[in-house]
């Protein structure tokens, strides 16, 4: 009797790449956007008319992958903010279907949390993500279970991003990530460091919280979830042009025109990219493109990885064997990293159509287990 090939070792036919197949579009660069903003110059909060004008001017034109409307810590006028979003989100959804709309709601079962849920019920088709602040700190994973149930009744496509802001949450991170509604978790560095009694600095926080970030990434990788990096508090004066895409162009601009704040933010974003993080939050619009180029594979890098994979296919070495490529010896782990680059670019909407077709060709040459080793997100059956 012939031995049956286990399902995980079977090759699968993938007709087309889809966000569902790969675990959804990544959060990418997330811009915190205050719905109703305080004006230091006048000493008062905006009215609804002025706040609506600001949304049309800035939110409708943002280059961020995700825009976060904060109803928690960054929001003082909560009821007015909900009223504003109820009026403005349908138009934003219509004008910008390409960006993800996230709502950061208040901690579980607080009075404002109940109000936030009532607000969400009015606009289920306009919201992609609900970010739960202080996730799991009081009621544990039951918070995600109950919120998932509420959101599923409204719109089953809405996902949840728990914000890990306390050691209690980090301790149960595996439980928080066990729900299908959770595809990414947020590392809330400022509240987390406060809860731990750790003094972090705008320049060195990524090293000062390195142990805890690594622990969260470890659990997330096993669970097949993504991790969104820390929000930067530095605000510089210079803004890099959005046509700078290659690393050498970025470095040249930083050397000639960038300020210290921009250099630090870019350095942190590159570190997070190298660690495999799936998103980063920013509070200043000038940091959007700077972090996008740090997180997204450059056109030159994508071309290089395609050449590597083409050479591996030509030598029939994708699943075993080594090749010499431009003076370096490469084997399947290196081919897997090249594939990861293409899939990362796809998850950040930075892969051209012809490159998507090539990526599909590579995936169809690999067993399910090998695909899972390289890309743990999504469901491949």
N, C-alpha and C positions, 0 to 999 in steps of 0.2 A: 504494500500500500504506500502510495506517495505521501510524503509529509505535506501537510497544508501550510501555506505561507500565512503567518499571522497578519492580521489586518494592519498593524502598524508598520509592517515591512512591505506592504503592497504599494505599488505606484498608483496614483489616482489621476483621473483625467479632469483637469481644470479648464473649463471652457473660457472663462474670463476672470480677471482679477476684480474683486469687489471689496468694499470696505468691511462688509460683514465677514468675508472669508479671512481677512487679515486682522480682524479684531476692531474694526472701526477706524475712522480717520482720527489721527492723533490730536491731542489738544494743541500742540505746537506752542506758539507764543500767545499768551493770554494777557490781554490788557484789562487792568482794573479800571472800571469807569464808574465814578460816583453819579448816581441818578440826579440828585439835587445837591448842588455844590455850594460850599461856603465861600464867600468872596472876602478875603482879608482886606482888600483895599476899601470896600464899602462897609465892612463889618456886619453884613447880613447874608442870609441864605437867598439863593435864587427863588424867583416865583416860577410857576409852572410854564409860563410863556417863554421866559429866558432859558429855562432848562431844556425845553423842547427845541429851541433854536440851536442850543449847543449840541444836542444829540444829532440833529440834522447836519450840522457843520462838521462834527468830528467822528461820531460813531458810524455815520453812513459812508465815510471815506477811509476808515482805518485799514491798515495793511496787516493787522494782527489776524492770526488764525481764529482766535476766540476772543469775544468781548464779554467781560464779567461785570454784571451789574450787581454791586454789593449792597445788600440790605442789612448787613450785620455791622462789624466794627467800623467800617468806613462810612456809615450812614447814620446821620442824626435825625433827619426828617423822614422817618420810615413810612408813615402813612402817605405823605405827599409823594414820596418816591414811588410807592406802589401805584398811586394814581397816575403818575407820569408814565410809568412803564406800561400800564394798561392802555394808555392812549397811543404810545409811540412804538411799541414792539411790533404790531402788525405791519406798519409801514416799513420798519427796519427789515423785517423778514422778507417782505416783498422786494425791497430795493437791493438787499444783500443776502441772497440765498447761499452764497459761497462761504459765509462765516458762521461759526458756531456761536450760539447765544447761550450764555450760562448765567444762572441766578444763584448768588451766594445767600443762603437763607440763615436764619438765626438758630441757635442751639435747640436741640430736640425738646419738645413739649413745653417750651417757654411760651409766654403769651404772644410774643412776636412771631414765634414759629407757627402757631395756629393761624395768625393773620397771613403769614407768608403762604401757607397751604391754600387758604381761601383765594389768594391772589393767583396762585398757579392754576387753580381750577378754571380761571377765566381765560387763560391763554395757553392751553396745552400744546397747540400746534406751532407756537412761536418760540418754544423753549427746547433746547437740545440737552442741556446739562443742568442739574441741580447740585450745588456744592454745599455740603452739610458741615457747618463750622462746629468745632469742639466735638467731632464725631466720636461716639462711643464712650465718652468720659463719665457719663452718669448711668446710662442703661445698657451699656455694652453694645454688642452686635444687634440687639433687638431694635436699636434705632434705625439701622439700615434696613432691617426686615420690614418694619412698619412703613418707613418712607417708600420703600420699593413697592409695597402693596398699594399705597395711595397713588403713586405715580403711574403704576401699571394700569390702573383704572382710568386714568386721564389720557395717557399716551404711552404705549409700551416701548416707544423708541427713546424716551427720555432716559438718560443714564445718570448715575450718581457718582460724584467725586467726594469721598470722605476726606476731610482735612485733618491730618494727624497733628494735633497741637499739644499733646500731653503724653507722658510716659505710659499712662494707662491705655491710651489708644494704640501706642506702638506695641504694647504687650499683647493686644488682641488683634493686631493688624491682619493676621491670617484669617480670623473670623470675619472681620470687616470686608475682606476681599473675596469671601466665599460666595457672594451673591452675583448672579449674572448681570445685574444692573450696574455693578461696579466694574469699570474697565481701567480706570486710573485712580490713583490716590495722590493727595497733595501733601507735601511736607511743609507744614506751617512753622517755619523756623523761629519766628519771633515769639509766638506764644509758647512753643515747645521749649525754647531756651529759658523763657521766664519760669515755666513750671519746673524746670530742672535746676534753676538757680545758676545757670551758666551765663557769663557775660560774653556776648558775641559782638563783633565789630563789623561794620559795613565792608571792610576790606578782607577780613579773615574768617568770616562765618563758615565758609565751606570747609575749612580745615578744623575749626572749633567744634563743628557738629558732625565731623566726618564719620565717627563711629556709629552714630544713630542713623545717619543717611544710608550707610552701608548695610545696616541691619534691615532697614525698610526695603532697600533694593533687593536684598537677598530673598526676603519673604515674597516680594512682589514677583520676582522672576520665577519662583517655584509655582506661584499661583497663576502665572500668565497674565499679569496685570502690569500697567505702566506706572511710573512715578513722575510727578510734576515737581520741578525744583523750586528753590526758594525765591521769594520776591525780593528784589533789590530795593534799598531805600535811597541809594545815591541818585542825585539829580544833577546832571551836567548842563552845559550851555551849548554844546555843539551837537549837530544832527548829521549823521552820515547819509549821503545820497542813496536812494534805493536802487540805483543801477550798479552798485558795487556788489559783485557776487563771488568773486574768487578770493581766497585767503590772502594772496599777496597784495591785492588791491585794498583789502580791508586793513592790513598791516600798514601799508603805505599811508592810507588816510589817517589812521590812528597816530602814526608818527608825525605827520605834517599838520593835521588839523584837529585831532582828538584832544580832549581834556583828560585829566586823571580819572574822573568818574567813568567816562566811556571806556577807557582802557581796562579798568577793574571789572566793570559789568561784562565786557566782552570776554575777559579772561575767565570769569566765573561760568559764563554760558558755554565756553569751549570745554571747560572741565566737566560740566554736566553732560554735554553731548558725548564726551569720551566715556562717561560712566553709563551711557545708554538711557538717560532719562528721556521721557516722551513729551515733555512740555516745560515751559518756564513762564512765570508770572512777572509782569512789569507794571509799574505805576506811571511811567513817563513815556509818552508817545515816541520820543526821540530814541528810546531803547528798542523799539519794535524791530526795525530792520537790522540793527546791530546784533540782536539775539537770533533773528531768523537766519542770518548767514552763518552764525556760530553753530546753530542746531541742524541746518539743512546741508546735505552733501552738495558740494559745488558742481557745476557742469563738468569741469575737468576731472574731478574725482569720479563722477558717474561714468564718464567715458573710459577711464582707467579700469574701473571694476568690470565694465562690459568686456573690455579686451581680455582681462584675466579669465573671465568665465568662457569666452569664446575659445580661448586657447585650451582651457580644461575640457571643453566639449569636443574639440578637434582631437585631443589626445585620449578621449574616452576615460578621463581621470576624475570625473565629478565625485564618484563614490569610492574611488580607490586609485592610488597612483600619484606620482609627483611629476611636475614639469619644471623646466627652467624658463623663467619669464623675466626678461630685461635684467639679467644678471642675478636673479634671486630664485631660490628653490621654493616652490609652492606645492602644497598638498591639500586634501579636502577641507581641513579646518580653515585654511586661507580662502578657499573657494566659498565656504560658508560665510565668512566675513564679507566677501565681495557681494554675495547675495543679500546680506543684511543691509548693506549700503543702499542697494536698489530698492529694497522694501521700505527702508526708512524714508527715502526720498518720496516713494509713492504715498506713504502714510502722511507726509507733510505736503502733499499736492505739488510736488516738484519734479515729477517724472514725466517725460514727454511720451506721446502715444506710441511711437515706434520703440521706445525703451520699455514701455509696459508690455508690448508684444514679446520682446526678447525675454523679459523676466518671466512671463507666462511659459515660454518655451523651456526655460531652465527648471521651473517648478515641476513641469510635466515629466522631467527626466529623473526626478528624485522620489524615493519612497516617502510615505507619510511621516515615518519616524524621523528621517533626516530633516524634513521641512520643519517639524516641531522642534528639533534641536536648535535650529537656527532662528525660528520665529515662533515663540510660544503663544502669541496672541491669536484670538479668533478661533473658529471651529472648522477643521478640515475633516470631512467624512468621506 
